[in-house]
């Protein structure tokens, strides 16, 4: 069983198709969504969004935002999205993003 996922930022859509499941970086930890999930609205933190379609998994590093699960549709509205090709590349980009955040917070 699948559901429709839209992953976008204010200026670009990165994913708009049917998928089997996702794992999102919530504000208090990661959470998963499968088809027929109960309605949900959640804030998102900085982390790796995993999208599973069949036997393939896609990885996107996201930098905050929100997700809405409603029926057979899920909308992930992120502040920034960085597509990657592998889990290792996603972890590498995530570490760089966290380093940037840390450098920015040193000046505030």
C-alpha positions as CSV (number, residue, x, y, z in Angstrom):
1,X,0.0,0.0,0.0
2,X,1.3,3.4,-0.9
3,X,0.6,7.1,-0.3
4,X,1.4,10.3,-2.2
5,X,4.4,12.3,-0.9
6,X,5.2,15.9,-1.8
7,X,8.6,17.2,-0.6
8,X,9.1,20.9,-1.3
9,X,10.7,24.2,-0.2
10,X,9.0,27.5,-0.9
11,X,10.6,27.7,-4.4
12,X,11.1,24.1,-5.6
13,X,9.5,20.6,-5.5
14,X,12.0,17.8,-4.9
15,X,9.7,14.8,-4.8
16,X,6.0,14.4,-5.9
17,X,5.0,10.8,-6.3
18,X,3.6,7.6,-4.7
19,X,5.9,6.0,-2.0
20,X,5.8,3.2,0.5
21,X,7.1,4.9,3.5
22,X,9.2,7.7,4.9
23,X,11.3,8.5,8.0
24,X,11.3,12.1,9.1
25,X,13.6,14.1,11.4
26,X,11.1,15.4,13.9
27,X,11.9,18.0,16.5
28,X,12.2,15.4,19.2
29,X,13.6,12.5,17.2
30,X,12.9,10.6,14.0
31,X,9.4,9.2,13.2
32,X,8.1,7.0,10.4
33,X,5.0,7.3,8.2
34,X,3.4,4.4,6.3
35,X,0.2,4.3,4.3
36,X,-3.0,4.7,6.4
37,X,-1.1,6.7,9.1
38,X,-3.4,8.7,11.4
39,X,-3.6,12.4,10.6
40,X,-0.6,14.3,12.0
41,X,1.1,17.7,11.9
42,X,4.7,17.9,13.1
43,X,7.6,20.3,13.1
44,X,10.8,19.0,11.5
45,X,14.3,19.5,12.6
46,X,17.6,19.2,10.7
47,X,18.2,15.7,9.6
48,X,17.9,13.0,6.9
49,X,14.5,12.3,5.3
50,X,14.4,8.7,4.0
51,X,11.9,7.9,1.2
52,X,11.3,4.3,0.4
53,X,9.7,3.3,-2.9
54,X,9.7,-0.5,-3.6
55,X,13.2,-1.7,-2.9
56,X,14.8,1.8,-3.5
57,X,15.5,4.4,-0.9
58,X,16.1,8.0,-1.5
59,X,17.8,10.4,1.0
60,X,17.3,14.1,1.4
61,X,18.9,16.3,4.0
62,X,16.4,18.8,5.3
63,X,16.8,21.8,7.4
64,X,13.7,22.3,9.4
65,X,10.1,22.7,8.3
66,X,6.9,20.8,8.9
67,X,5.0,17.8,7.8
68,X,1.3,17.1,7.4
69,X,-0.1,13.6,7.1
70,X,-3.7,13.6,5.9
71,X,-5.4,10.5,4.5
72,X,-3.3,9.1,1.7
73,X,-1.2,12.3,1.3
74,X,1.9,13.6,3.1
75,X,3.3,17.0,2.6
76,X,6.8,17.8,3.8
77,X,7.4,21.5,3.6
78,X,11.1,22.1,4.4
79,X,13.1,25.3,4.8
80,X,15.9,23.8,2.7
81,X,16.4,20.4,1.0
82,X,19.7,18.9,-0.2
83,X,19.2,15.7,-2.3
84,X,21.8,13.0,-2.0
85,X,22.4,9.7,-3.7
86,X,23.5,7.5,-0.8
87,X,23.1,7.2,2.9
88,X,26.8,8.0,3.4
89,X,26.5,11.1,1.3
90,X,23.4,12.2,3.3
91,X,25.3,11.8,6.6
92,X,28.2,13.8,5.2
93,X,26.0,16.6,4.1
94,X,24.2,16.5,7.4
95,X,27.4,16.9,9.3
96,X,28.4,19.9,7.2
97,X,25.0,21.5,7.7
98,X,25.3,21.0,11.5
99,X,28.8,22.5,11.5
100,X,27.4,25.6,9.6
101,X,24.6,25.9,12.2
102,X,27.1,25.7,15.0
103,X,29.3,28.4,13.5
104,X,26.3,30.7,13.0
105,X,25.2,30.3,16.6
106,X,28.6,31.2,18.0
107,X,28.0,34.8,16.8
108,X,24.6,35.2,18.4
